Amino acid sequence: MNETLTEQSAAKVETFGCRLNAYESQVVREHLEAAGQRNVIVFNTCAVTAESERQARQAIRRARRDRPNAKIIVTGCAAQIAPETWASMPEVDRVVGNLEKMTATTWTDTALADGNLVVSDIMQAKETATHLISGFGGKARAFVEIQQGCDHRCTFCIIPYGRGNSRSAPVGVIARQVQSLVEAGVAEVAFTGVDITSYGTDLPGKPSLAQLTRRVLAQVPDLKRLRLSSIDPAEVDDDLIRLIAEEPRLAGHLHLSLQAGSDLILKRMKRRHLTEDAVRLTERVRELRPDLALGADLIAGFPTETDELFQHTLNHVRELDLTWLHVFPYSPRPGTPAARMPQNSREIVKKRAAILRELGGVQASKYLKNQIGKKVRPVMETAYRGRTDSFAEIELDTPMSIGAMPLVQITDVREGCLLGTMETAL
C-alpha cells in the first residue's frame, strides 16, 4: 500500500536490535516531535551481528528510494562504532552518536544543518541520559532504561565500544519515569539496559538492582507488573532472589545471559559464570518460585566450538528446562578477541543455530502445554491478545481494553499461543 502524503512527510524512527534501542527510539521520536521535524527518517542501528547491520543498510537504501527528499540520519551502536562507514553511504545525510541522539538539541533545525558527522567518544561518558518519555506509543507494555554500557569485555562482544562503560540512572528519575508511563496507561514496565545486574555501582550509596526494583514498586503502587530484561547469572545476589520469590508484581520470568552450556566455551568467551553456577541459580529461584519461566540468550557456533561442545549447550538447555531461547548465530565482530580465534564455517554456525532454535520450539511447546488448565492474569496488548507474567502470548475469546489484566482460564494452545477464557478483569 502506498503511503499517504502525510505519512511521506512525517518524521520516522526505525529501530534495530535490543529493548534499550526501542526505549531510546521513543526518546528520539519525542525529540523530533518537539522540534517540529518533518520528512526525517532516523535509523537506530544495532552492532550485535553482521546481519543486523546488513538489514539496516538495506532499509536505508530502500528508504532513500521510497522517500528521495527525506533527510536520512543514522544513529545507534553500529553508527557509534564505525561512524565513517555509515557516513560514506550516499543515502545517508547525517550520522549521530549514541550520546548525541538522546539530547533534544541534536534534533533542532539548526543542529541538523550543521555537519554530517556528530559522534563523540562514548568511553568518556560518565552518566546516562535522564530524559523522561511521556508514553510508549499507546502500548500497554513499555521499556525503561535503568542503566547504560558495560564494564566487562566478553571476547565476542563489540557493544561496550558502542555504549561505553556502565553508568546508571538515579533511582528517583527511574521512579518518575515509571510513574509517568503508568499515568499514560502503561500496565507493564520492563527494566532494560546493557548489563542491568550491574545497576548502581556508579551511584552514591551503590543501590543494587533489587533495591531499585523494591523502591520503584513501593513508589509506584499503581504499576501492575514489572519485568526484568536479560540478567547476568554472575551478578544475581541473594536480595534479588528473595525479591523474585516474594514480590507478586514482579513478573514470573527471568531471562539469563548464558551464551553457552560448555565451560570451555564460557571461559573462551570470558564469561564470569560456569554451567554449575547457572544450574545452582535456576534451582534456587525455582525452589522459591516454582512457576517461574526461564529464558536465555545463547550463541551458536562460537569459534573453537566442536560438535561435542555444542552438544553440551543442548544438554544444558534441557537440564535447566529453559522455556524461551534467544539464539544468536555467532558473528565475528572486527576488533574483538573472538574474531581472531579459529572460526567455524558459516554453514556450521547456521546449522547449529537452527538446531538450537528447534530445541527452543520443543521447550516452549512443552511449557505451553503444561499451562492448560491454569489461571493467569495477562496484560492485554490488543483487544484479544496479551502476555502472561511468564511472557507467554495468550489469545482470549472475549475482547478487553488494552492494559487490562483479566483473570483467564487457559484452555488450549494453538500455533505457539495460549488460548484462554476470561473470568474476571481488573
N, C-alpha and C positions, 0 to 999 in steps of 0.2 A: 504494500500500500504506500502511495506517495505521501510525503509529509505535507502538511498544510503550510501556508506562508508563515503563520505564527510559529509553528514548530521549527521551520527552517531558520528563523531569525533568533530563536530562543537560545540562551546560554545552556550548555550541556556539559555534564561531567560523566565520563566513562571510567569505571573502576575495574582494576585487575588485582587479583591476589586476595589478601587477608581481610579479616574483620577490622583491623586497625585502619587499613586503607578505606574501608567502607565508611567508618566514622569520619575520617579526615575528608573524604569526598563530600560529606554533608556539610562540614565546615566550609569547604571551598564554595559549595553551592550558595550558602548563606552570604558569603563574602561577595560573590558575583551579583547576587540579587541586591545586596545593599549598595553596591557600586553602580547599579543600573546597567550592567553589561548585557549586551545582546550580540548575537552572531559570534559567540566564542565557544569553542569546544576544548575542554580540558581532559587530557588522558592521564589518569593517576596510575602509574605503572608499577609492576612487581618485578623483582630480580631473583626470585627463588629458583626458577628454572629457565633454561633457554627457550622452552616452549612458551612460557608466559610472555617473554619479550617478543617472540615471533608473532604471537597473537596481537600484541599491542601495535607493532609495526604494521601489520595487516589492517588493523582497524583504523589507524591513522591514514593510510593510503586510501582506504575506502571512504573515509570522511572527507578527504580532500576532493575526491571525485563527486561525491554527493552534494557537498556544500563548498564550491570553489572559492567563494568570497568570505568564508568564515576564518576567524583567527584561531589557529590551532596551537595549543600550549601543552607541553609535556612536562609532567612532574612525577613524583613518586621515587621509589628506591632505584629503579633502573636508570632514571634520569639523574639521580644524585650520584650514582657510582660512575657513570660514563656520560657526562653531560654533552661533551663534544660530539659523541657518536649520534645522539639524538638531534642535536642542533644541525648536524650535517645533512639530515633528511630534507629534501627540497620541500616537502609538505609541511614542515614544522616552522612556525613563526617565532616560537619562544620556548626556552627551557627554564623551569623554575625548580629550585631545590626543595628538599623536604622541610627545611626550616621556614623558608620564604612562603611556601604555599599556605601556611597556617596564619599568615599575617594579613590583615584586611587591606593594608596599604599596597600590597602586591597586586591587587586586582583593580585598582583605580585606573581611569583613562590615562593619567599622567605616567603611572608606572608601566603600563602595558606598552606605551610608546617609547620606553627608554631601554634600548638594548634587547638582544635576543638570548642572553645567557645570564641568568641570575641564580647562581648556586654558590653558597658559602661552604666553609669547612665544617662538616657535620660533627667531626670529632672534637670541636671546640665548644659545642653546645653544653651548657651546664644545667638547663632546666627545660621542661616540656611546656608547650603552649597550653594556655588555660581558657581558650575560647569556649563559651557556652552555646551549644546549639539549641535552637528553640523547639525542635521536633525532629522526627525521623521520617519525613515524607508521609505522614498519616499512618505509619505502620504500628502494629501492636507490640512489636519487639524491636529493641534498639541496642546499639553498642555504645559503650562509654570508654574512652581511653583513660586508663589509670596510670600508664607507665609507657616509656619510650626507650628504645635502644637496648643494648645487651653488653655486659662486661665479659662474657665468655667468648671463646673462639673455637667453636667446633670446626673441624677440618674441612667440612663440606659447605660451610655457610658463609655467604657474602653479605648477609643482611646487616651486621654491625657497621659495615662501611657505607651502608645506605641510611642507617638510623642513628649511628653514633653510640656512645656509651649509655648505660642505664641511667635514667632520671625519671622521677615520679611526680605526679600531680598531687598537690596538697589534699588532705582528707576533706577539708571544708569545701574546696572547689568541686571535688567529685560529688559530694553530697548535694550541693546546689544544682549540679548538672542533672543528677538523677531526679531530684525534686521537680525540676523544670520539665523533664520528659514525662514524668507521671502526670503533671498538670496538663500536658499536651495530649494525654490519652494513652501513653505507653504503659503496658501492663508488665512487660518483662524486660529487664536490662541485663546485658552481658558485659562483664568487665573484660576489656581487651587491652593488649599491649604486645610487645615483642617477647618479654620474659616476665610475666605478671607475678610469679612467685618470688622475684627479687624486689618486689614493691617495697618502697620506704627506706631502703638502705642509705639513700642520699638525703633524707629529710631529717629535720630536727626531731630527736626522740626515737628515730628509726621505727615508725609504726609498721607492723607486718601486714601481709595480705589479710590474715584472719582478723586483725584489729580493725583494719579499714572496712572490711565486709560487715563486721559486727556493728560498727558505728554508723555506717550508711543505713543498714536495716533499722537501727534504732531511730535515726533522724528522719527517715522517710517511711513512716509506718504504712502509707497507702501503696507502696510498691508491692505488687502482688508476687513477683518472683525475681530472684537474682540468680544469674548463671555465671560461672567462671569459664573463660576460654582456656586454651591449652596451658597446662601446668607442667613444670619440670619435676619428675619424681625425686630428684636430689634435693629439692628445696621445700618439700612439703613437711611442715613441722607438726608437733602434737596439737597445738592450738587450732590449726586449720582442720585437722582430722576431727577434733571434737566439734567444731562448728558444723562441719559437713554432717555429722551424726545427729546433732541436736537442733539445728535450725530448719524448721519446716518450709520457710520461704526460699531457702537455698535449693536450687534445682538438684534433683537426684541423678546427676550426670556429671562425670568427670572425664575430661579429655587429656590424655597423658602424652607428653612429648617423649616417646620411647625411641623411635627411629630404627631400632633393630632388636632382634632377640638373640643375638650372638655376643658373648662377652668379648671375643677377639675383635669383632667389628666395632662394638661400642668403644673399645679402647682406641682403635684406629680413627674413630670419629672424634675422639677426645671428649666423649660424653662423661658426665660425672656420676653416673649410676651404672650398676651392673644388673643383669637379669634377676638376681636374687633380691635386689632392692625393690624392683617392680613387683615381684611376687609378694614380698612382705607387705608392701604398701597396699596392694589390692586386697590381700587377706584382712588387713586391719580395717579398712574402710567398709568392706562387706560384712565383717563381723558386727560393726556398729550400725550399718545401714544396709540390710540385706537386699533391698530393692534397687540399689544403686546400679546404674548402667555405665559401663566404661567404654571409652573410645580411645584411639591412639593415632598419632602421626607415625608413619613408617616409610622408610626409604628402601626401594627395591634396586638391587644391582650395584650397591656401593663398591668402589674399587677394592679388589682382592677378595670379594665375597665369592666363595665357591658354592657349588650345589649343596654341599653338606652344611655350610654355614647358613645358607638361605633356608634350609630345612629347619634349622634351629629357630629362625624367626617364625616360621609357620607353626612349629610346636609351641612357641611362646604365646602366640595369639590364642591357641586352643587352651593352654594351661591357665592363662589369665581370664579366659572366657570373655574376650572383648566383643563388644556389640558393633561399634561404629569404627571402621577403618578409613583413615585419610591417607591414601597411598601416593607417594611421590616417586616416579621413576628417577633414578639418580641422574643428575645433570651436572657435568663439570663446570664450575664457575671459575673463570680465569682469575688467578691471583690467590686461590685457596690451596692449602696443602694437599687436599684430596685430589685436586686436578692434576697433581704431579705423581700420583700413585698409579700402579698398573691398573688399567681400565678394563672393565668388561665390555663386550661388544654391545652396540645399541640393540641388537636382536635379543641378546640375553637379558638386558635391562627391561625391555618391553615385555618379554615373556614372563619374567618374574613379577613384574607389576601386575600383569593380567592374572597370574595365579593368586597373588595376594588379594586382589580385588574380588576374585571369585570366592575365596575363602571368606572375605568380608561379607559377601552376599549370603553365604551359608550361615554365618554367625548372626547376622541381622535377622534373617528369616526365622532362625531358631528362637531368638529373643522375642520377636513379634508374636509368634505362635503361642509362646508361654504367657503372653499378656491377655489372651482371650479369657473373658470371664471376670477380669479385674475392673475396678473402678478408678478413674483418673480425672484430673481437672486440667484439661489443656488450655493454653492461651490461644484464643481464636485469632487467626491471621486474615481469614476471609470469612464470608458468611457460613461456609460449610467446612472449612479446613483449619486445623490448628496444630500446635505442638505440645506434646506432653512434657512433664518435667524431665523425662529421660531422653528427650529430643526426638522421640518418635513422631512421625506425622500421622494425624488422625482425621478421618472424614466423618461428619455427623449426618444423620438423616433429617435433621431439623436445622433451619438457618438460625444463626446467632449474630449478635453485633460484634464487630471487631474489638478485641480486647477483653471480651467476656471470658469467664472461666467456669463453664458448666460442669456439673458432676456427670460423668459419662460412663456408661457400661460398655466395655469393649466386647463386641460380638463376633468379629471375624478379622481376617487380613486379606487384602487384595492388592496385588502388584506393589508390595513393599509398604503399604499404607494400612494402618489400623482402621477398622470401621467401628462406629460407636452409636449408641442410642442415648439421647440426653435424658437425664433425670431431673436435675435442678441446675440453676445458674446463679453465680454471684453477680 
